[in-house]
Amino acid sequence: MIELLELTKEILLMPFWKKLFSIFCIVLLGGCGYQMVGKETHVPPGLTSVAIPTFVNQTFEPGIEVLFTQAFLKGFIQDRRAKVVDRKEADSVLEGMIKSLEISSVSYDRSNLALEYQINVVMDLMLKKRSGEILWREKDLAERTWYRASSNALINEANKAAALQQAGRSMAERIRNRFFYDF
C-alpha cells in the first residue's frame, strides 16, 4: 500500500508532458490485444464437438473409406476449434459416403503406355446435431487429382495411394471451411 502511494506521488510530481506521455502509453498498450486471426467461426452456439464415424464406401476401391475418414479426422483435430470426440459425446456428427471413384489415364508415351492418371472422387456429406436434426448436406462433392504412372506396380500403387490421400485432405479442408465459415 505504501509503495502504491509513493508511485502515485511520483506521478503527481511529474511534469505535465511526462504525465501525458505515460497516459498515452498506458492507453496504447491497453488497446493492443492479441487475437488469433482466422479463427472466427460461424458455427451455431452449442456445437463445440464433432464425431466423424468411418465413411461409407460405395466404390470398388478397398480401404478408401479409411483414407478419407482419416483425412477428415486429422484436419479437424489439427484445427482444434471443434473437439473431435466419440459419437456418444458429440454435439454434432459428420457422416460421409464415398459414392464414386474413377481412375483414367490422361497422358501417354510414344508406345501408348500411360504416363499419368487422373482420379475423380465424388462423395456426399451430412452434418447432423446429436438430436438427428440435419444442419447441412453436401451432395456430390467432387475432387480431382493426378498421379504419375510407373511400370513398377508397387510404385504405381504408392503414387495412387498418395493421390487419394491428397484428394481426401483437399475435401476435408473444403468441408472444414464450410463447417466453420459458411454454416
N, C-alpha and C positions, 0 to 999 in steps of 0.2 A: 504494500500500500504506500509506503514511504517512497519507494522508487517511482511509482506512478505519479505522485505529487511532484517529485523532483523533475520528472520528464515533462509534466505539464508546465511547470515553472520555466524550464528551459525553452519550451516552445513559445510561451508568452513573451519572453525576453528577446526572442529572435527578431531581427529586422523584418519589416513588412515583406520585402521581396523574397526572403528565405521562407517565410510562412506560406506565402502564395505558391512558391515552388514545391514545398513539401506537400501542401494540399493537392496540388496538381498531380504530383507523382502518386499519391495515395489513390486519388480518383482514377488515374490512368491504369494503375496496377489492379485496382478493384474491378475495372471494366474488362480486363483481359481474362478471359476464361478459355480453357482448352476444351474443345469438343471433338468428338470423333466425327470427322467429315465422312459423309457417305453411309452413315449408319442409321439415317432416318428411315422409318418404316411406315407403312400404311396398313398394317395388319390390324384387323379388328381387335378391340380390347378383349383380353381373356385368352387369346391364342398365344401362349408362350412356349408351347411344346408341340412337337410333331413326331408321329410314328411313321416309319417308312417300311412297310412289310415287303417281302420279296415280290417283285413284279411277276405278272403272269406272262408266260411265253407262248405265243400262238404261232411261232415260226418253227422251222425245222432245224434251227441252229442251236445245238445243245449248249446250255450254260450262259446264253446271252442275258437271261434274266438276272443272273448273279452279277455279271459285269455292270449292268445298268443300275441295279439296286445299289451296288457298292459305290458307284459314281455319285448317285444322289445322296446317299448317306454321308459320304466323305465331304461333299460340298456343303451340306447343312451343318455338319459337325464343325468344320473349319470356320464357317461363318459365325457361329456362336450367338446369333440373335434369337434363335429359337432352339430350345433344348431338344435334342433327339432322344426320345425315350421309348419304352415298350408301349404297345398299343393300349394296354390297360391303364397306363398313367397319362397318356397323351391327351391334349386338348383337341388335337386335330390328327387326321390320318391322310397321308398322301399315298394313293393307290395308283398303280400303273399297269398297263397291258401293252406288251410289245406285239403289235399287230402284223408287221411285215418286215422282212429283211431281204433286200435284193442285192446281189453282187453281180456286176457285169464288167467285162473287160472294156476299157476305153481307149487304149493305145496298143499298138503292135509294132514289132520289129519287122525287118525285111522278110523274115521267114514266116511271118504271120503268127508269131508267138506273142502272147500277151505281155506287155511291159508294165501296165498299170491297170488296177481295178478300181471301180467306184462302188461304194457301199451306200445304199439308201435304207434308212431305218425309219419306220413310222410307228408311233405309239400314242395311246390315249392315257390321260392322267386325270385324276379326280381328287380334289381336296374336300374332305368332309370333317364336320365337327364330330366330337365324341358321340353326340346325340344321334348322328346319322344324317343331319342336315347337310346338303351339298352346298359348299361355299363357291366352288367353281369347277368347271370341266375344261380340259384342253383336249380337243379331238384332233386326231391326225397331225400331231406334232411330228415334223419330219426333220431329219438331219442327213446331210450328205458329206461323205469324206472319201478320201482316196488312199490307196497304198500301192507301193511298188511290188511288182511281181518278181518272183525268183524261180529259177529252175530247181532249186533245192526246196523240197516240200516243207521242211522244218522252218526255214527262213520265211517262206511264203505264209505259213500259218502264224508265225510270230508277227509278221507285218500286218496280217489281217486282224489279229487279236489287239495289236496296238491301235489300229484304226478304229476298231469297235470301242475300245476304251476312250479314245478321243471323242467319238460320237456321243458316248454316254456322258462324258464331262461337259460337252457343249450343251447337250439337252438339259443336264442338271443345272447349269448356270442360268440358262434361259428361264427355267421354272422357278429357280430360287429368286431371280429378279422379279418374276411375277408374284411370287409369294410375298415378298417384302415391299414392292413398289407399286404394282399395278393391280392391287387387290380389287 
